[in-house]
Amino acid sequence: MTRRDGARLCLGIAGCFFLPSKGRVPRVLLQGGRKLNAMNIYVGNLAYRTTEDDLRQQFERFGTVGRVDIISDRETGRSKGFGFVEMPNSDEANAAIQELDGASVGERTLKVNEARERAPRGHGGGGGGGFSGGRSHRDRDRY
C-alpha cells in the first residue's frame, strides 16, 4: 500500500520516505525508528523493451525499492536504455550494485553503479555567431 502524505511517501510497513520540496537532498527512510540513507542507483545498457516493473523486480531481490524511473526520449517516448532505482537501505543497494553490475539480462550486460549528481546546466539561450547580413560598425567610415 502506497500513500502520499504531504512531503512524505509512506510504503506500508516498510516506513516512510521524506521527500524534499526542491533540490537533490538525500532522501531518508524511517524504519523501526532509525534513519537509513536512501541510495539512487544508475542502471545502464537496458534493453529498450525493459519496463519499470521489470527493473523493480530485478532490484527487489536485494531489498526494498522506493522508486524506479526509466528515462525515455521526450519526442518519441522510446526508452533511452538507462534508468534509476532508489533503494532506501544503502546496504541493500550496495549488494544490488555488486551483484547486478556486469550481469547479463536478456542480451545485454548491465552497467550498475551509484548515481552521480547531475552537472549544473547553463541557462540555454542563443549564442552569437552567424551572418550579420551587412556591414559591421567598423565599416561605417570607409564608404
Residue pairs with C-beta under 8 A, 6 or more apart in sequence:
1 11
1 12
2 9
2 10
2 11
2 12
3 9
3 10
4 10
5 16
7 18
7 19
7 20
7 21
8 16
8 17
8 18
8 19
9 16
9 17
9 19
9 66
10 16
10 17
11 17
11 64
11 66
14 29
14 31
14 64
14 88
15 29
15 30
15 31
15 32
15 88
16 29
16 30
17 27
17 28
17 29
17 38
17 66
17 88
18 27
18 28
18 30
19 27
20 27
24 117
24 118
26 37
26 38
27 38
27 66
27 86
27 88
28 35
28 36
28 37
28 38
29 35
29 36
29 38
29 64
29 66
29 88
29 89
30 36
31 88
31 89
36 88
36 89
36 90
37 90
38 66
38 86
38 87
38 88
38 89
38 90
39 86
39 87
39 90
39 93
39 94
39 114
40 84
40 85
40 86
40 114
40 115
41 59
41 84
41 85
41 86
41 87
41 93
41 96
41 97
41 112
41 113
41 114
41 115
42 82
42 83
42 84
42 111
42 112
42 113
42 114
42 115
42 116
43 55
43 82
43 83
43 84
43 85
43 100
43 110
43 111
43 112
44 81
44 82
44 110
44 111
44 112
45 81
45 82
45 108
45 109
45 110
45 111
46 55
46 70
46 79
46 81
46 82
46 83
46 105
46 108
46 110
47 81
47 105
47 106
47 107
47 108
48 78
48 79
48 81
49 79
50 70
50 79
50 83
50 105
50 106
51 70
52 68
52 69
52 70
52 83
55 68
55 70
55 83
55 85
56 65
56 68
56 85
58 100
58 105
59 65
59 68
59 85
59 87
59 96
59 100
61 96
62 87
62 92
62 93
62 95
62 96
62 99
63 87
63 89
63 91
63 92
63 93
63 95
63 96
64 87
64 88
64 89
64 92
65 85
65 86
65 87
66 86
66 87
66 88
67 84
67 85
67 86
68 83
68 84
68 85
68 86
69 83
69 84
70 79
70 82
70 83
71 79
71 80
71 82
71 83
71 84
72 78
72 79
72 80
73 79
73 80
84 115
85 96
87 93
87 96
93 114
96 112
97 112
97 113
97 114
100 110
100 112
101 110
101 111
101 112
101 113
102 109
102 110
102 111
102 112
103 109
103 110
103 112
104 110
135 143
